[in-house]
Amino acid sequence: MLKTFSIGGVHPHENKLSAHQPIITADVPSKAVILLGQHIGAPAKAIVSKGDVVKVGTVIAEANGFVSAAIHSSVSGKVAKVDSIIDASGYPKPAIFIDVEGDEWEESIDRSKDLVKECILTPEEIIKKITAAGIVGLGGACFPTQVKLMPPPGSKAECVIINAVECEPYLTADHQLMLEHAEEIMVGVNLIMKAVKVNKAYIGIENNKPDAIKLMTKVAADYTGISIVPLKVQYPQGGEKQLIDAVISRQVPSGALPIATGAIVQNVGTAYAIYEAVQKNKPLFERIITVTGKSVKKPSNFLARIGTPMQQLIDACGGLPEDTGKIIGGGPMMGKALVNAEVPMAKGSSGILIMNDKEAKRGAAKSCIRCAKCVGACPMGLEPYLLSTLANKGDFERMERENIMDCIECGSCQFTCPAQLPLLDYCRLGKAKVGAMIRSRQVKK
């Protein structure tokens, strides 16, 4: 029997329209807009100014705190300005604007396709290179990777879990990455194991990717301590806490960090980025992104530079369909609608989903019928109907007592609600308000 997590979950239509589409190297943009806040934590601090000349891989912003990450130029050319731009959230955010001239890379980057397996670096040296390369979690949360690889005092890693689930409908970037770069991923996993000083790693892959499971199992046979774990198809299995539960049958306590279970979780794309950073001296300035949708002429997987306008990638798939209702950054469950198609790609940009008018239209919300489907679907064991009502009434103190901060914003509740209530919207609102309350209390201390 295939493993899965123990509480809640749903099974949306998969719609993996771009599955098995080879990774296409996207054209370098004529102008790149590189956001300074591409990760959880403090935005990076720009160290370039108007007129500065940069190459591909040049550091253009340094980490601005413990939980932060460096930013590198994805293009070569001249800095036009440091200004603000509307990002995927719809708010103006600081960014570095670069006019592209040619495609000159930093000489320290190894651009060969040769596989480099051996690594004589110490764990501390590996983490130092990961930090310098600006690696963040590529599954969506964008947590600075070096922080995750350095557990707090009193915590100890026992194993590494690689998230190769890709449970979001439509998205196929991680699937195709495994099919084309399995060896590099295994080396990356080995590097993570060495960095956190463990001898066991598990790679969780949902059973709707049998070709990836077969290939990764074959390649892993040559690497000591790495096991492939086929998983039942169940959303949101890609959630960190759900994946730990599915793979090693341990639950993260409410309010605790995943390291409390002895596991350190990294996305499969992050493992590949770590391979490139440590073995090839290549910073994180490009990533694989899926562009898809039922009306898109050619759903595709691209290797695209950070800072590329979303519109450029949409054009490479045949342009914006006439029946477009929404452009979603990410997948349909956790992604958010973009205000326009000129939003620049960031490190966390896993997909661009173009929804047609019919898909994008929400049904009219009706009265709650007390069916408790949202409760059964919640993978965190919360009561979304109650949390939604509390948010609507502004009772954020009660929301905190009801553990709203445990919500992972997966949308399972809203997906399963027969009354079509905007449960996720209210939970996001309440979580943001409660989070602000908690931070305010901490500042006063």
N, C-alpha and C positions, 0 to 999 in steps of 0.2 A: 504493500500500500504506500502510495506517495505521501511524503511529508507535507504539512502545511501548518499555519499558525492556529492557535486553539480557540480564539474568540472572534466572532463576527466575520466580516468580509462579504464581498459581492462578486459577481462575475459579469461585467459589462461585455458587450460585443467587442471582440478584439480588434477588428478592422486594421490588421497589419498590412496595409496596401503596399507599402514600400519594402516588405520583406524580400530578401535575396537580391535587392537592387545593389550592384557594386558601389563602393564608396567613390564618389566623384570629387576630384579636387576642384573647389570653386575658384573662380577668377579672383585675383587680388582686387580689392575695391580701389576706385580712384581717390577716394577720401575715406579715412578711417576715423571713427569716433570711439575712443576707448574710455569706458567708465572707470571712475576711481573706486566705486563701491560695487565690486563684483563678488562679494563674499559676506558671510555673516561676520559681524564685528565692526571695528572702526574702518572707515574708508581709507584707502592708501593715500599717502601724501605725495603730490606731484613734485618731481625733482627736475623737470624740464620746463622751459618757458618758450614763448613765441620766438621763432627763428632758429631754434636748436635743430641740428641734423641728427636723425636717428636711423638705426638699422633694424632689421628684423631680429628680435631678441634683446634689444637694448633695454635696460631697466629705465622706466620712465616715471615710476612711482614706487616709493618704499613703504613697507608695512608701518602702520601708525599705531602700534600697540601690540600687546601680547596676542590678542585674537584679531589678526589682520593678515594681509597677504600682499606681497609685492606684485606690481603690474609691469608687464613688458610690452614693448611695441610689437605689433604683429605685421608691420609694414616698414619699408624704408622711405625716407623722405624728410620733410621739414615740418616742424610743429607750427601749426597755423595760429593756435590759441589754446588757452586753458579756460574753459567756460562751462556752462551748464546745458543740458539737453534733456528732453522728456524721455525717460527710460520705460521699460516694460511695465512699471507700476503706475505710470501716468503722471509721475511727479518729476519736476526738474531736478537733475542730479549732476554733480561736477564731473567733467570729462576732459580728456585731452584730444584735440582735433589735429589730425595729421594729413597734410597734402602728400600724396604718394608720388614718389619718383623712383622708378625701377623696382628691383627686388633684391637688395643687397643684404645678406645675412651676416650676423656676428661670426667671426672666424672660429670661435671656440665651439660652435655647434657642429656636431658630426652629422652630415647630411646623407651619409651612405646608408644603404638598405641592409648592410651586414648585421646579423644578429650578434649581440654582445652578451654572453651569458655570465662570464666570470666577473666577480666583484670582490675586491680586496679591502674595501672600505669598512670602517668600524660602524656600529649602529649610529653613533653620534655623527659621524661624517655623512652617512646616508641622509639622516634627518636634516643636516645642514644644507645639503644639496637640494633637497625637496623644498626647504624654506626659501632658498635663493631663487628657485624656479617658479615660485608663486603658485604652487599646486594647491587646489581646493577640491572638495568633494564634488564630483561631476554628476552625481545623481539628482541634484536639484537644490540641496540645502546649502552647498558651497561653503561648508565649514573648513577653515584653513587646516590643511592636512597635517602640518607639523604639530599642531596643538593636539590633535587626536592621537598622534603617535607618541605623545609624552603624557601618559596617564598621571592624574594628580597623586600626591603622596598618600600611601595607604591602599592604592589600587594596583592591581597587577594583571597583565594580560595573560591569558592561557591559550588563546587561539585567535586566528584572524578569520573573518568571514567576508567573502567577496560577494557583493550584490550584483549578480548578473541576471536578475529576475526580469527587469523591464516590464513591469505589470501594467503600466499605463497603456490604454488602448492607443492604437495608431503608431506609436513610436517604435522604431526598429534600429536605431543607431548602435545600441550595445550589442544586439544580435549580430549585425553585420561586422562589427568590430571583432567579435569572437571568431567569426568565420575567416576573416582576413589577417588577423594578428594574434592567433592563439599562442604562439611561442613567446612573443614579446610580453603578453599578459602574464604568462607563467613566470617569466623572469621578474616582472614587476611584483608579483605575489611573493616570490622568494625574497625580494628586497624588503618588502613590508614585514615579512616574518623575521628577517634578520634585524630590522630596525627596532622591533618591539620585543625581540628575544624570545620568540616562541618557535616550536617545531611542528605546529599543526595549523593547516589552513583548509577551509571549506569554501567551495565555489557553488553558490546556489543558483540553479537555472530552472525556470519553469518548463514544464513538459510540452509546451507548445513550440519549443525550439529543439526538436530531436536531433537535427543536424549539428547544432552547436554542442549539445550534450555529448554526442558521439565523438566529435572532433576534440573537444576539450578533455574528455576522458582519455583518449588516445595520447594526446600530448602530455597530459599530467602524469602519465605512467613513468616518464623519465625524470620526474621531479619528486624528491622525497618529501613526504608529509602533506602533499596537496591532494585533496579528495573532491570529486565532483558530486554534488547532491542534487538529483532531479527532484523537483517540487511540483505539487499539484497546482494547477492554474487557479489562482485566487487573489483577487485584489483586496487590500493593498499590501501584497507580500513584499514589495520593495521597501516598505517602511522599515527602518532600522530595528525597531523593537519586534515587529512581526517576523522579520527574517531571523533574528536570533531565536525566537520561539520555535520557528519552523525547523531550523537547522540543528540546534543543540538542546531544544526543549527547556529553555530557561526563560523566565519572564523578568523584565526590568521593573523593579518596584516603582510605584508612583513617586514622581519627583526626583528619581535617581538617574544617573547617567548609565548608558549601555555598558560601560566598563564594569559596572557592578556585577555583571554576569560573567566576567572574565573574557569577554569578546570585544575585539576591535573590528568594526565594520568599515569597509571601503568599497566604493563602486568599481565595477570592472573597468570603466573608462579612466578612473583615477589610477588604477594599477598600471594601465598602459602609459599614462602620463608620467608616472613615477619611473617606469622603465626608461622613457625618453629623457627625463631629467637627469637621472643618475648615470645611465650608461651612454647617453648621447649629448649630455650638456645642453639639452633643449628645454628652454622655459615653456610654460603653458601659454601659448599665444594663438593656438588654433584647436579646434575640437570637431568631433563628428556631430552633425545635427540632421534630423529628419525633417523634410518638408513634405506635407501630405494633406490629404482631404479627398472626399468622394468625388468632387468635381475638378480636382487638379489633374491636368493633362498627363503629367509624368511624376508621380510621387517618387522621391529620391532621397538618398543619404549622401550628404556632402561633408567633405573635410574643408571647413571654412575658417578664415582668420577672424579672431576676435575684433569687433569694431566694424564688421561688414554690415551694411544696412539689410534688414530683413527683406526689403523689396527686391534687392539684387538676387537673392536666393529664390524668391518666388518667381521672378522673371525667368530664371534658369530652368524652372519646372513648367514653363508654358504661360506664365503670367497669372494674374488674379482672375479667377472665373467670374462670369457675369452674375452668377447667383450667390456670390459671397455674402454671408450674413455676419460673420465674425472672423477675425484673425486671432488665434489663440497662441500665446507663447507657452509652449509645453504641450501636455496632453489634455484631453477633455475633462479629466477628473480633478486634477490639481492645478492645471494651467490657468492663466488669466488673460482676458481679452486685451489686446494691444490697442492703444489709442490711434496709432497709424502704422504703416508698414515701413517707415523710415527709422524705426527703433533699431539701435545697433545691437548686434550679437554680443553676448557676454559669456563668461566662463560657464555659467549655469544654463545656457540656452541649449536644451536638449532637443527641442522640436518647434516647428511652426505648423500649426494645424489650421487649415482654412475650412471653416464650417459653412455649409450652404444655408440659405434662408430657412429652410424647413428644420434643420438640425439646431440652428442657433436660436430659434424662437422658443422662449420659455412658455409653458402652459400657465394658465391663470391659477394662482394659489387658492386653495379651498380651505375649509376648516379642518383642523386635525381630527381624525376619526378614532384616535386612541388605539391604533392597531399595534403599536410598539415595534413595527418593522425597523425603525431607525435604531432602536435599542439593540435589537438582534444583529443588526449590520455593523454596529460600531466596534472596531477592532480594539478599542481601548476600554471597553466596558462602561462607557458613559451613557447618559440619557439625553440625547440630542434634542428631543421635543421639549424637555424641561429647560435646558441651557438656552435654547432659542427663545422661549417665552421670557426667561429672565433677562436676556439681552434686550429684547423688545421693550421690557418694562424698565430697563436701566438698573436692575438690581445686580450690580457687578460684585458686590461683597458676597452675595449668595453664590454667584457663579464661581468665585474663587474657592468657596467651601465645597462646591460640587466638582472640583478638580478640572476646570476648563483648561488649565495649562497642560493637561495631559493630552488634549486634542491634537491630532496630527494633521488636521485639515484635509483629510483624504477625500471627503465628499461622499462616502458610502451612505451616510444618512440621507442626504438630499437625493441621491440616485434611487434609493429604494422607497422614498416617500410617495404613497399613492395620492396624497393631497397636493403634491408638487410645491410644498412649502420651501422657502429659501433657507433651510436649516444651516447649511454651510456658511452662508453669508452672515447670519446672526452669530454663529459660533466664532467666525473670524473677527467680527466686531468685538464681541465680548472678550475674546482672548487678547486682543490688542489693548483693550481698556484695562483688563486685569494686569497684564504685563506692565503697563505704565504705572499702575498703582504699586506693584511690587517694587519696581525700580525706584519710585519716589520714596518709599519707606526705607530702602537701602541707603539712599543718599542722605536721608535725615539722620541715620545712625552714625 
